């Protein structure tokens, strides 16, 4: 394994990009600075890491993340509190 600082160009031209940490394990990144990475879908290595992590913890991490994203999107308020400017206006 090699650890090095990456430049934006490295991400723009990568076949796949993912972030890793303790709690979510592996998070695919399909866009960087609004630019598509690779095919715009999680790559083979990312999918394999997610599958192994899910097996280890006994939870489908990808499915759990999708449910969370759907729930969070549904809970975004559509109104603006009085006295606050609306975005773009």
N, C-alpha and C positions, 0 to 999 in steps of 0.2 A: 504494500500500500504506500502511496506517495501523498503527502499532505503539502499543498502549496496554495498560494493566493491565486484566485481566479480573476480574470478581467471580464467585463461584460461580453466581449467577443467570444470568449471561451464558452459561455452559456448559449449565446445566439447560435453557434455553430455545432453544438453538441447533438449527438443522436438522442440522448435522453438526459433529463435532469431530475434529481430528487433531493429532498431535504431529509435529514434524519435527526431524531432526538429520542429521548427516553419515552415520553408519553405517547405521541402518535407513531412512533417507530420510523415509518417511512411515509413521506408525503410527496407524490409526484408533482412536478412543476411542468406544465405543458406550454406555458407562456412566460416570457421574461421581457419586461418593458414593452408589453403589448405585442411582442414578436413570438410567433409560433416556434416551439422547440421541436426539432425532429418532425415526426408525423403528427404532432399535436395531441397525442395520446400517451398514456403511461407506457414506457418501453418494457421490453422483455425482462431486463434485470430488475427494474422497479416492481413489476408484477411478481417476479419470483421472490424478492425480498418481502413483499407484502404477504404473499402466501405462507412463507415460512414463519414470519412474525405472527400471523393469525393463528397458525397451527400451534405455535409455542404458547400463546396466551389463551387459546381456546375461544377466540372471538374473531369474527370476520371483520377485520379493521376497515377494509374498504367499504363494506356495507354500512358499518357504523358511521363512518365519515359522511357517506352520502345522505343517510338519514338526518344527521346533525345539520348538514348544509341545507337540506330541504326545510327542516324545522326553523332554522335561523332565518332563511329567506322569507318564510311565511310570517314571521314575527316582526319584520321590519315595518316600523310605523309609516303610514302613508299621509299622516297629517303633520302639520308643523305647529308647535306651540305658539300661542300669541306672543308677539314682541320679538320673534326671531325671524330673521330674513330667510326667505325661501332660496334654495340653490338656484342660481341663474336668474334671480330676479329680485 
